[in-house]
């Protein structure tokens, strides 16, 4: 007798759509599109990092499929601010203090802003 015999952990994982083994599944996972900007509220804050560096953080944005929408938005914001930036744990970070500039840029894109 095995330890997990007869439990859900004893069985190999199966696809929820076609009930095939996950290794044999041919279903195409459809990424959910991101919410339109009008339905999202961006929170803009300033964080101090080591050695006195400041970073403007944009949080509260939802992304349907991680990475796709955020990468495009990050590229636009970095270009308009003339600064570097990155995506960290569903937050967009822009190097430097760009709160006012980002607030106006995001408002023109249609986002709601919360400080």
NORPE-V77413 format. One record per residue. N is the residue number from 1. SS is DSSP state (alpha for helix, beta for strand, coil for the rest). PHI is phi in radians with two decimals (NA if undefined). D_LAST is the distance of its C-alpha to the last C-alpha in whole Angstrom. Layout:
n-><N;N>
ss-><SS;SS>
phi-><PHI;PHI>
d_last-><D_LAST;D_LAST>
This chain:
n-><1;2;3;4;5;6;7;8;9;10;11;12;13;14;15;16;17;18;19;20;21;22;23;24;25;26;27;28;29;30;31;32;33;34;35;36;37;38;39;40;41;42;43;44;45;46;47;48;49;50;51;52;53;54;55;56;57;58;59;60;61;62;63;64;65;66;67;68;69;70;71;72;73;74;75;76;77;78;79;80;81;82;83;84;85;86;87;88;89;90;91;92;93;94;95;96;97;98;99;100;101;102;103;104;105;106;107;108;109;110;111;112;113;114;115>
ss-><coil;coil;coil;coil;coil;coil;coil;coil;coil;coil;coil;coil;coil;beta;coil;coil;coil;coil;coil;coil;beta;coil;coil;coil;coil;coil;coil;coil;coil;coil;coil;coil;coil;coil;coil;coil;alpha;alpha;alpha;coil;beta;beta;beta;beta;beta;beta;beta;beta;coil;alpha;alpha;alpha;coil;beta;beta;beta;beta;beta;beta;coil;coil;coil;coil;coil;coil;coil;coil;alpha;alpha;alpha;alpha;alpha;alpha;alpha;alpha;alpha;alpha;alpha;alpha;alpha;alpha;coil;coil;coil;beta;beta;beta;beta;coil;coil;beta;beta;beta;beta;beta;beta;coil;coil;alpha;alpha;alpha;alpha;alpha;alpha;alpha;alpha;alpha;alpha;alpha;coil;coil;beta;beta;beta;coil>
phi-><NA;-1.52;-1.10;-1.84;-1.07;1.54;-1.68;-1.17;-1.40;-1.40;-1.61;-1.19;-1.14;-2.16;-1.20;-1.27;-1.49;-1.88;1.11;-1.46;-1.04;-1.03;-1.20;-1.72;-1.18;-2.05;-1.15;-1.69;-1.37;-1.66;-1.22;-1.38;-1.21;-1.18;-1.14;-1.14;-0.98;-1.13;-1.72;-1.96;-2.02;-1.65;-1.86;-1.87;-2.45;-2.01;-2.08;-1.66;-1.90;-1.11;1.09;1.36;-1.31;-2.03;-2.34;-1.56;-1.96;-1.93;-2.22;1.56;-1.58;-1.76;-2.30;-1.05;-2.24;-0.89;1.73;-1.17;-1.29;-1.13;-1.12;-1.16;-1.14;-1.07;-1.06;-1.09;-1.17;-1.11;-1.13;-1.30;-1.62;1.16;-2.45;-1.46;-3.06;-2.74;-1.92;-2.28;0.87;1.09;-2.24;-1.77;-2.00;-2.04;-1.20;1.72;-1.65;-2.16;-1.04;-1.15;-1.10;-1.17;-1.05;-1.23;-1.12;-1.18;-1.13;-1.19;-1.34;1.90;-1.33;-1.48;-2.03;-2.28;-1.83>
d_last-><59;56;53;51;53;53;49;46;46;49;49;47;44;44;42;41;42;45;46;48;47;44;46;48;45;45;42;39;36;34;30;28;26;22;20;20;17;17;17;14;10;8;5;5;6;10;13;16;19;23;25;22;20;16;15;11;11;10;10;11;13;17;20;23;26;24;24;25;22;20;23;23;19;19;22;21;18;20;22;20;19;22;21;22;19;20;19;19;19;17;15;15;15;16;18;17;14;13;9;11;13;11;9;13;14;12;13;16;17;16;13;10;7;4;0>
